[in-house]
Structure formats: C-alpha cells, structure tokens
C-alpha cells in the first residue's frame, strides 16, 4: 500500500497541460454559448457535448504529442509544413481572436462581480486583468501552474447548481444519445457556436507549448532525443488530455443542463451573456444557485485569461525565434512577456470603446472557427510526417479521429460563413 500511494500522488501531480487547457475551454464566452443552447433548446442539443468530446480529445492529444516529441511548440512545427508567410497570417489572426476573447471575458467577469456585489464592473475587470497579467509575468511557471490547477476547481460551481433543482434524468439521457431536434436555422447556428467555442486554436497552441515547458523544467529532453521515455510520456499525455477534455465536457454538460431545466423550463429562452444566465437563475433556482453561477464565471475567467494571452505569446515567440516561456524571468524574455501585456492591454481597451462585447465574442468565435481549419490540417500533416517525427507519428486510430475532428470543424466553419 505504501508503495502504490506515492505513485498515485505522483501521477496526479503530473496532470497539467491537458487539465488546464480543458478547464480553460469553459471560459465566460463558452459559458454564455452553452447557457444560450440550454435556455433556447432545452435538452435537445445536449448531444453536441457527447459528439465534441472525442473530437477535442483527439486533436488536443495530437497537439500535445507534437510538442513533447519534438521539444518545440505548434507554431514552430507549423512553419515546417506551411509557408512562413501563411503561418504569420494565421498567428496574427490567432492574436486578434485571443485579444477579442480576453476583452469579452473581462467584460463578463466584471459584469458577474457587479451582480454579486452591486458595484465596480469596470474596476473589477481592470483588477482581474492586472492581477492575471502580473501573476503570469512575475511568478515562475512551476509555481504559477499550481494556481491554474486550483482554479479548475471553480468550475465545480456549475455542478453544484444542479443540486438546487429537480431533473428528469431519463430526458437527459435521451438528449445526449437519442436527440429529437429539427435542424432549423437557429439550431444550426447554435450547433456551430458549440463547435466553435469547444475546439479553439488557442487550446492547440497552449497545450503544445506547456508540454515543451514541462519538458524543459524537468530536463527530460524531447522524445526524438530520448525515445526510451516515450511509453510513459505518451501514456501520460493520453490520460492528461482524456481527463482534461472530459472535465471540460462535463462542465459544459452541467451548464446546458442547468439552464435547460431552469430557464428553458420557465420560458426564458433568450440569453445573450453568461451574466444574463446568472441573473435569470436568481428568481428560479434561488440565491445560492445564482451565487455559484456568478462566481464560476469569475473563476473560469481567471483560468482562461492566461491561456488566451499565453498561447498567443508562445505562437508569436516560436515563429520569431524569441526566448520564450513562463519560467523565464521578465528581463530575459521581454518580447514574449510584451505580447502577453499587449494582449491584456488591448483586451482592456475594448471595455472603453463603443464595441459590443457580445458581438465581439461572436466574431471571435467565427474567426476561431475559420482559422482552426488550416491549423488542424497542418497539425494532422505534421503528426503523420514520418520524416519529421520518425516512429512517433500518431497511431491509426488517433489519426482517424483527428481527421474526423478536422472535417467537422471545416463543416462548422463553412456553416459560419454561409449563415
């Protein structure tokens, strides 16, 4: 017993990039999307959660695998497959989309703080941005990563809300695995929104980069240079991503479920923001459910902000050949941390411009959906390139699901452009 306990503790401690990436996927924008789906369609679109889970798990596993095998992030590997000018364009679009997301998330977090306290929407948004940025810049990665892990617990607020209401679990199972839905224009828009907010480019870059960060911190070296580490490391990546994306899907499931059995059941079908969802819950599910939902928005926002800013900084830094990494001291990686500061600054600026944060979030999702497709195609080409990865190319099953995820995302992006 004493021999297995340390092994279990060590295994849980090694959960990191996949867990944090999955939890960050449920940012305030994702909460708003899933809240709208539950409020507008009840349990009818619950099946989208079951469908996206294996797809997002496959593509995130592939991204993590590329980073761990090569010892380089996704942007550096993309540059080996695509023309550099095209990678520059894609990374620039990523930065724009992430910055818009940061601004929209800060607006949602400020609105949630105002709902709870009754004041200070802009002040809290600025404080959240400043605190998150300062932690990212001045706290070394090996310490900061523990902050992010603890923040994942904030998402359990959406599990807690469910226990305040009555649920027909038979209807929930039918919604997950035997849906009855007419594919109207409104339903199609909602489905596209779920795909766009679930399979996002910033997640690709973050998980790949953090695998490299962890590798450098441990001094292990890439798997190409140290193939004897491969069985244990690839198994860890598989479990980390499986659990992380499962956590993301579980929280998405509970958000849709909560709003379906409360808001939709009471005829409230038009939810524009995550704060709207929290406010609408108050008279229906009670003060405790309202408080849990509101605090969850703030907690997941604090988790998502560094992932959004950091993924953009990693992508740009890899492409430009800068010294990068959250373990670096600010004076040794000024350009890398400068991108993080710029992303936060531009995101904050959106709060003071005549820009509707909800529309900005929608167009950010559209942009994410569009740029995800060439990124996923390039990622699949990299992970199947035997000259580049040697014997560490992805196994056939992972390749099949990865290409399926790419096809689904391409269809979603096409639908976004056509609608």
Secondary structure, DSSP 8 states (H G I E B T S, - for coil): -HHHHHHHHHHHHT--HHHHHHHHTS-HHHHHHHHHHHHHHTTTTTHHHHHHHHHHHHHHHHHHHHHHHHSS-HHHHHTTTS-HHHHHHHHHHHHHHHHHHHHHHHHHHHHHHHHHHSS-HHHHHHHHHHHHHHHHHHS-HHHHHHHHHHHGGGGGHHHHHHTTS---HHHHHHHHHS------HHHHHHHHHHHHHHS-HHHHHHHHHHHHHHHHHHT---TTT-GGGHHHHHHHHHHHHHHHHHHHHHHHHHHHHHHHHHTGGGT-----SHHHHHHHHHHHH-HHHHHHHHHHHHHHHHHHHHHHHHHHHHHHHHHHT----TTS-GGG-HHHHHHHHHHHHHHHHGGGSS--HHHHHHHHHHHHHHHHHHHHHHHHHHHT-HHHHGGGS--HHHHHHHHHHHHHHHHHHHHHHH-
